[in-house]
Amino acid sequence: MSIGALFTTAGNASAYDTVPIDVGHWVGLYYQPTTSDGKIPNGDLPPGGAIIAKCWTVGQSIGNYGDTWYETDQVNDGTGWGVTLGWVYVFAGYADGNARSVNRDPNIPQC
């Protein structure tokens, strides 16, 4: 199954704020802000992709990257925007190095 099969097509993503996947990691889409609750199958976003973050929350800590996660339902895998089938979580440390979490971006509040 390709990543495109997991999403429906979206129009212009304009809500909340864009978070580029720009620190060199592939980023998984998780059901909860922890890896133990499972990841959406084939739902990894590559470097160069992006999400539209609704808010940030505290969850599982991973390595030295912290414990902050973004909640989203809009993703871009590098080929265009799509909407996930429900709210999912992306680890902020792997997405943008926490650059927009913990009140650093006024358009991405705490959940």
N, C-alpha and C positions, 0 to 999 in steps of 0.2 A: 504494500500500500504506500502510495506517495503522500508527502505532506499535504499536497493539494486536496486529497480526499478527506482530510479532517476538517476542512474549513468551508464556509460558504462565502461567496463573493461579496465584497463590501464596496460601497461607494467611497467617496473621499473621506479618509479618516481624519476627523477634525476635533474630536472631543478630548478633554484632559490634556496630556502632553506626550510628545514623542520621545522615546528612549531608544537611541541607536544601540545595536549590539556591536560594541566597538573596542573591546579589550582583548580580542583574540580567542575567545572561548566560544564553542557552540553552547547554546542555552536551551535547556529542556523546559517543557511546559508541564507543570505539575498540578495535580488536583488540589493540593493544600500547600502551604509554605514549608514543606518538608519533603525530603526525598523518600521517606519511609511510607508515605501514603500513595505513592505511585505516580508515574509519568504518563502522559498521553502517548500512546504508541506512535512511533515515527513522527513525533512532534517537536523535534529539535530545530532551533533556528540557527543559521550560520552567522559568523562574523559578517557584518555588512547588512544584516537584516535589521529589524526594528520592531518595537511594540508601541502601542498607545497605552500608557499607564493611567489607571483610574486613581490608584492610591498605593501607598507602601505599608507594609506590616512587618512585625518581627516574627521570625520563624526559626528554623534550624540554622545553626551556625555551621559554615563550611570553611575549613582551613583558616587562613588568616584574612578571609574576605568578608567576615562579619556575619550578621544574621538577618539582613533586611531583604525583603522580597517585594516585587511589584505585582499588583493584581491587574489583570488585563483580559479583554476578550477580542482585541484587535491586534493582529500580527502581520508582519511582512517578512517573508522568507527570502527576500531578494528578488522575487519575481512579481510582487504586487501584494496589495493588502487583502486580508481575509478576516473573517470573524470566526472565532473558536465556538464550539458548541457548548457554551457556558463559560463562567469565569474560571480562569486558570492563574497560576502563579509562576513568576520567573525570578530566579535568584539574582538580585541586584548586583552582587559582587562580580558575577560572570557577565552580566549584561553591559554595564557601563562603569564598573568599579565603584558603585554607590554614588556616582556623581550627582544624581537627581533625587536621591532618597533622603530620609530623615530631615525633612523641611528645607532641603537645599533648592527645591523647585516649588514655587508657590502654587503651581497648577497640579502638583501631585501631593495631596495631603495624606496624613496618616489615615488608614482605613478605620 
